[in-house]
Amino acid sequence: MTVSARGETLAFPGGFVWGAATAAYQIEGAARDDGRGPSIWDTFSHTPGRTAGGHTGDEACDHYHRYVGDVRMMAELGLGAYRFSVAWPRIQPSGSGPANAAGLDFYDRLVDELLAADIAPYVTLYHWDLPQALEDLGGWTNRDTAYRFADYTRAVHDRLGDRVGTWMTINEPWVAAVLGYGIGVHAPGRASAAEAFRASHHLLLAHGLGARVLREAGAREIALTLNLAPVITPGQVSDPDLVPSAEDAEAVNRVDCLINRQFLDPALRGSYPEPVLAIMDRVGGLGHIRDGDLEAINQPVDLLGINYYTPCVVRSEPGEPSNAAYPGTEDILFSGAHAPTTAMGWAIVPTGLSQLLTRLSRDYPEVGLLVTENGAAFDDVVTGDQVHDTDRTAFFEGHLRAAHAAIEAGSDLRGFLVWSLLDNFEWAEGYDKRFGIVHVDFETQRRLPKDSALWYREVIRHNGLHRERVRRPTLEAVAARAGVSRSTVSRVINGEDTVSDEFRAIVLNAVNELGYVPNSAARSLVTRRTDSIALVVSDSPSEAHADDPLFSAIVRSATRYLEEAGKRVTLMLADSAEGRLRVERYAASGHLDGVVLNSTLSSDPLPAALARTGIPVVSLGRPAVSVPSSYADIDNAGGAASAVRHLLARGRRRIAAIAGPPDTIAAQDRLRGYREALRDTGHRSIIAVGDLTLASGADAMRQLLRDDPALDAVFVAGDLMAIGALRVLSESGRRVPDDVAIAGFDDIEAASHTVPALTTVRAPRADQARAAVRLLLRQIDGGPASSTILPTELVIREST
């Protein structure tokens, strides 16, 4: 395959496959529909303490019932291929025996829908959802499971083989074996190094037996999908050509054998690497490897599926104990890469993909390559009908450029499938980590393509990227890529020793990745430590916080935590154009190390102005979406939704809302949570607006009673307004909660003393102030500019 670069486009080869991937248990839901049997992931996720938040895949993205709309969305994005997995428990609920016709019917319909949309179906036969009945017989530590997989493969191909051209046998056997049987953080939750090696071998045997079935049945294209990673030393992260010491080279080779060649060599060469056999023998013996196994495993395949996310970084460290996930790695330190990270904590190193692809085509030239998974989890924020996931777009662009470089170097790469099409059930992480290019609201099942999806659509349309980046990398781009402030980048460029080695490496990696060339302005931006922090109140307390005790509480808390950290705190008001200009000039003058900003108005220009000064700024509350600012906020939308869902659960059906000032972001988020909680229940929104004061709550309640005398519940986006509403209900003769239930937000001290006591959403304001201070201090010390959203808690009292 050759590359033709035309005009301004960094073009990929003709016929290059662009697509996306998912897995059955992560998206399908319908866990008990149409005869589906339980899988190990059903059992694991329903076991307390196994998954984040106790989340399960029972509903997931409900793709089982929504596949038609999902395929239509794929077509709108221009996907040429869709990699999905078949759920073994849908086909054979007990893991063996006759096929379940209803289960096959679903995939029959899905394949037909894909073909009608001109999208090639890429079928993965096993993506970790082993039937529980087979696990009860030993799972993948039982040799017979591999033969049951071959039977299952035949059943699926018999139904779909006339329309599916590309078949993938096993997905990531290392993960299934090591995380599932070796350290127990994935299903089925066992923890034995010996069992992990047996499971690995039997998964490879299942691949070989399944591939043989597919080949005999006339499958056009067969693949094995592996999670692969270049194993490198810390120095090679930024300098791939660096020659490691002999000790480091031995560490690299040993780990490479365990994570990569343990699977590559048996499948593609018919043998295990000697270091793997030695470790395997020492850990649990070699009795599970029988005569003829390696010949069975070494079936001809057309493609090698590559799931790449991050490199594996190691170095020699005498005395270091063995890593539990890599038995036999005594005297090796898994140091990780000093680079920007995703929400999973995985280092972002696009050049690792180039290294990996080039190495695979060099060492295993007989097989074509397909990137079957590449993507990243980030903390996405939905703003109206948009998700501006710039980090994810940058992640994909960097890796696609790396893939293109590998093609130019001779790598036989034939396609690229992003992970994942949809936000989904992310295994042990539950629903807390989002990898999708399409946002999924798991309560409403609403799909919303993110900016990364729209960007990917254009890449597909042009079969490539812009040859040059849209702009020459700027200081701001380096700071954003590294997740640090502009002044931190400047300190690193100038060689100052006030930045830790860790963050110095992150900045230099971003400089190298972007090809950034410092200019004189960047070199003169360095700020000196003053130990002074400004606590800026952007709107006048007399306007927005007249009666609000939480405002003073959060300001007092932020002041206390800063002073405990040894900082001098200057309180500044910016409630006018003159005040904002004064704050901006003071921040730009070099007198401050940073700013804690309390800004409630969505139209406030101060956050953007402070961002331009280059000093670290953390907002108490989420700023306007267009401002690249760090913030500490509470889950306003989620808290509001929990209050409304509680009212619905109590049988309330005409639920009104008293919203806060519409020009504040917190009020907008709380109103959004209220609306979203009602959206799928068929109940209409009934809204009045207050300004956070007692009097406005009372006025809004009177308006609601006039407009809708039959309302039976009210969610109020602030406790002071809720107390005012309670007074009006009492005056009007309405009994609370018999006639009207009422829930507030904030849990101020007075909420528990109202008559009746007020059900409310507890907002951890002191924790919010502490989090903001910690974020700011970390930035000042050269750390990344990150944000946090703290969870809220519904406090149920007599008013509901």
Secondary structure by P-SEA (a helix, b strand, c coil): cbbbbccccccccccccccccccccccccccccccccccaaaaaaaccccccccccccccccccccaaaaaaaaaaacccbbbbbcccccccccccccccaaaaaaaaaaaaaaaaacbbbbbbcccccccaaaaaaccccccaaaaaaaaaaaaaaacccccccbbbccccccccccccccccccccccccaaaaaaaaaaaaaaaaaaaaaaaaacccbbbbbbbbbbbbcccccccccccccaaaaaaaaaaaaacccccccccccccccaaaaaaaaaccccccccccccccccccccbbbbbccbbbbbbbbccccccccccccccccccccccccccccbbbbcaaaaaaaaaaaaacccbbbbccccccccccccccccccaaaaaaaaaaaaaaaaaaaaacccccccccccccccccccccccccccccccccccccccccaaaaaaaaaaaaccccccccccccaaaaaaaacccaaaaaaaaaccccccaaaaaaaaaaaaaacccccccccccccccccbbbbcccccccccccccaaaaaaaaaaaaaaaaabbbbbbbbcccaaaaaaaaaaaaccccccccccccccccaaaaaaaaaccbbbbcccccccccccccccaaaaaaaaaaaaaaaacccbbbbbccccccaaaaaaaaaaaaaaccccbbbbbccccccaaaaaaaaaaaaaacccccbbbbccaaaaaaaaaaaaaacccccccbbbbbccccccccccccccbbbbbaaaaaaaaaaaaaaaaaacccbbbbbbbbbbbbcccc
